[in-house]
Amino acid sequence: MSKVILITGASSGIGKLTAEFLFDQGHQIIGLSRSYPKNEYKYDYVLGDLGSQVSMDNAIKTIKEKYNQIDVLINCAGIGISGAVEYTSFEEVNKIFQVNVMGQFYMTKELIPLLRKTEKGKIINIGSIAGELTIPFQTFYSMSKAAMHKFSEGLRMELKPFGIDVATVLPGDTKTGFTDNRYQPIVMEDDLYKDRIKKSINKMEHDERNGMNPMSVVKVINKLIKRKRMPVMVTVGFMYKFLVFLGKMLPKRFVNWILSKMYA
Ligand SMILES: NC(=O)c1ccc[n+]([C@@H]2O[C@H](COP(=O)([O-])OP(=O)(O)OC[C@H]3O[C@@H](n4cnc5c(N)ncnc54)[C@H](OP(=O)(O)O)[C@@H]3O)[C@@H](O)[C@H]2O)c1
């Protein structure tokens, strides 16, 4: 059955591919982000900046005027940040949290009434492996995604009586524009950290550029839309499922040691 699906971050990467795929499946798609997709797109589009409440209010007003209900909300918009905590500014952290945490919260909160109008509304939040396994020199990104995972879980329990189901999808390294769009640190090498920041960033960038095809994430999202009841969290890919499992089973100290060896 055709559904009305709102996807934030639909101008590129995972969100765009999800929008195209679900549109081809016969769903009515509404994309949302600060800019339109660069190449031709067939779905509806609303411009909105998750970093600005005024911009979100305008986008929400347009959505509420145009659409009577939303069956599925996919919170996919997100940005990355790398660098040492010591050299990151208050403003940079604020920007990341505005988009990855506050923006997701505000869009969701304002759209719950439209989701409640459907028999079985669904909210699918795109989190990250980095929200479960803390990556050094990506500390604020990990923090923002961990916050989103908790947001998802709380929301799931709060909305259950209304028949609205909530799930979080955890992609690992995925080949998209995310790598180039990440806020880069000003300090890469210095006497204190030597070349640890640079090495760590080179590794994460290399892994992403050689990462999963975003279609793997799209397939998981599509399966969730079709399911009667969604799981709380779905990790994309066997290797990442195994890593998250190990992260939960092994002593924290040992997990941090491995992550330090890999990234710090
Ligand atoms: N790629 C990976 O390795 C990876 C791994 C784990 C999780 N993820 C998560 O997957 C999601 C999608 O990322 P991606 O890989 O597809 O990256 P991407 O290609 O950079 O796409 C990010 C999307 O978010 C939108 N966006 C960014 N800032 C925004 C803002 N202030 N307001 C509204 N929209 C905004 C961008 O559109 P505009 O620039 O037009 O606004 C774009 O459509 C993110 O939440 C990311 O954290 C990615």
The ligand as a Gaussian input file, in Angstrom:
#p B3LYP/6-31G(d) Opt

LIG

0 1
 N       28.098000       7.845000       5.563000
 C       28.411000       7.202000       6.667000
 O       29.503000       6.578000       6.772000
 C       27.421000       7.149000       7.807000
 C       27.655000       6.202000       8.837000
 C       26.770000       6.145000       9.892000
 C       25.663000       6.997000       9.941000
 N       25.467000       7.912000       8.943000
 C       24.297000       8.804000       9.070000
 O       23.503000       8.690000       7.924000
 C       22.776000       9.906000       7.729000
 C       22.887000      10.326000       6.271000
 O       24.252000      10.610000       5.981000
 P       24.887000      10.411000       4.538000
 O       26.001000       9.455000       4.682000
 O       23.848000      10.171000       3.541000
 O       25.552000      11.859000       4.371000
 P       25.324000      13.031000       3.295000
 O       25.417000      12.506000       1.916000
 O       26.270000      14.114000       3.700000
 O       23.812000      13.499000       3.556000
 C       23.451000      14.297000       4.643000
 C       22.084000      14.887000       4.400000
 O       21.730000      15.683000       5.541000
 C       21.290000      16.960000       5.094000
 N       21.597000      17.987000       6.073000
 C       22.804000      18.330000       6.590000
 N       22.688000      19.382000       7.401000
 C       21.361000      19.713000       7.399000
 C       20.613000      20.746000       8.031000
 N       21.195000      21.667000       8.826000
 N       19.277000      20.799000       7.798000
 C       18.679000      19.905000       6.973000
 N       19.326000      18.914000       6.357000
 C       20.661000      18.838000       6.560000
 C       22.055000      17.204000       3.787000
 O       21.352000      18.085000       2.935000
 P       21.695000      19.652000       2.735000
 O       23.163000      19.800000       2.762000
 O       21.050000      19.946000       1.417000
 O       21.010000      20.341000       3.855000
 C       22.033000      15.802000       3.174000
 O       20.830000      15.600000       2.471000
 C       23.353000      10.919000       8.719000
 O       22.486000      11.049000       9.824000
 C       24.667000      10.273000       9.151000
 O       25.036000      10.659000      10.448000
 C       26.322000       8.000000       7.887000

